[in-house]
Amino acid sequence: MKAIQISGERQMEIVSVAEQELQPNEVLLRLAYVGFCGSDLNTWLGRNPMVKMPVIPGHEVGAVIEKVGADVPEILKPGMVVTCNPYTNCGKCASCRNGRVNACEHNETLGVQRNGAMREFIALPWQKIIPAGGLDPRTCALIEPMSVGFHAVNRAQVTDIDVVVVIGCGMVGMGAIVRSALRGATVIAADIDDDKLALAKEMGATYAINTMTEDVHARLQEMTGGFGPDVIIEAVGSPVTYNMAVNEVAFTGRVVCIGYAKTEVSFQTKYFVQKELDIRGSRNAQPSDFRAVIHYLERGTCPVDRLISNEVSPEGAPEAMQQWSENPGKVFRILVKFS
């Protein structure tokens, strides 16, 4: 069957791989759409330290069940539109023991530590299959990245009395904006791109700040009556935005970090103590986050078409990746259409 493979820095090709033999407790998916995410771009650029090369990328899935193996529950049937939970969990580490399987010490994400979903068919354990309700496969490819943003809001324990700043309005950041707004918080979107900021306001942000052209500190002080925001969610992964989060959050506020910084970050650690901050990491998503995103998307209010920057065939994927690398700030999601 046809698959997309990244074999080295800036090396992507279409390869032929053997179909997986369906095992008991497994479900065979026919891939319809698979999304490229930032980790795939970093893999292609040679900047992803977690990836095992060569690799078939892809973990943002919109698919249809082709077959079910023995011992699969009857709720999963051929023809059903689904997405998948692309993470593994060992069941033995501290994270798993504490019920936070999304942060398993030995996690292997599809398309990173193991071959992913950029292929025509993939067999997965039935426990990782998530029925998508009334959604179409194209929309399903947006569920996983949005669920990462939803999970960060859970980590931040956002409520309706909070002012929440989301730094970075990519797909994950948009998920955090949506979930915070659904919880009744006042949401401030921060990004360097005015188009993304405009869309963030459509998706639930009350205010928007262009961090390249505006005085972030002055704006936040004005918007919060001098207190600073209760919560800042960092969804970029750069030393500048990490410091911005710590510097601008209110005393006794919560900072949640999603983005991986590619270089070391230096902090004024006095703020950790003086402000008595809660600084929390947020990794992947829980099954409940996937369900929450599906519930939101089923409302039909999400501007799905505006979140999909490009839709290509497998053969068009290398060129699409090249274009993305040349202008990364303008891309939400690139979807590869398999069927």
MOHU-V715023 format. One line per field, one symbol per residue. ss: DSSP state (h for helix, s for strand, l for the rest). phi: phi as a letter, one per 20 degrees, with the letter a starting at -180 (. if undefined). burial: b if it has 24 or more other C-alpha atoms within 12 Angstrom, else e. Layout:
# MOHU-V715023
ss = ???
phi = ???
burial = ???
This chain:
# MOHU-V715023
ss = lsssssssllsssssslllllllllssssssssssslhhhhhhhhlllllllllsllllsssssssssllllllllllllsssslllllllllhhhhlllhhhllllllslllsllllslssssshhhssslllllhhhhllhhhhhhhhhhhhhhllllllssssslllhhhhhhhhhhhhlllssssssllhhhhhhhhhllllsssslllllhhhhhhhhlllllssssssllllhhhhhhhhhhsssssssssllllllllllllhhhhhlllsssslllllhhhhhhhhhhhhlllllhhhhsssssshhhhhhhhhhhhhlhhhllsssssll
phi = .ebdcddaflccbecdcfffefdgmdcedefdcceedfffffffemddfefdefbefobddcbcfebcefmegffecgnfebcbeeddbencfffffendffdggdgcegncebfddfbfcbdcgffeecgdmeeegffgfefffffffffffffelfcfeeddddeodfffffffffffffenfeddecaddffffffgffepfecccefedceffffffffdmnenffccdecdncgffffgfffeffgmecddddfefecfdddefgfgegelfddcebclbegffffffggffffneffgffedfbccegfefgfffffffebffedecdddedb
burial = ebbbbbeeebbbbbeeeeeeeeeeebbbbbbbbbbbbbbbbbbbbbebeebbbbbbbbbbbbbbbbbbbeebeeebbeebbbbbbbbbbeeeeeeeeeebbbbbeebbbbbbbbbbbbbbbbbbbbbbbbbbbebbbbbbbbbbbbbbbbbbbbbbbbeeebbbbbbbbbbbbbbbbbbbbbbebbbbbbbbbebbbbbbbbbbbbbbbbbeeeebbebbeebbeeebbbbbbbbbbeebbbbbbbbbbbbebbbbbbbbeeeeeeeeeebbeebebbbbbbbbbbbebbbbbbbbbeeeebebebbbbbbbbbeebbebbeebbeeebbbbbbbbbbe
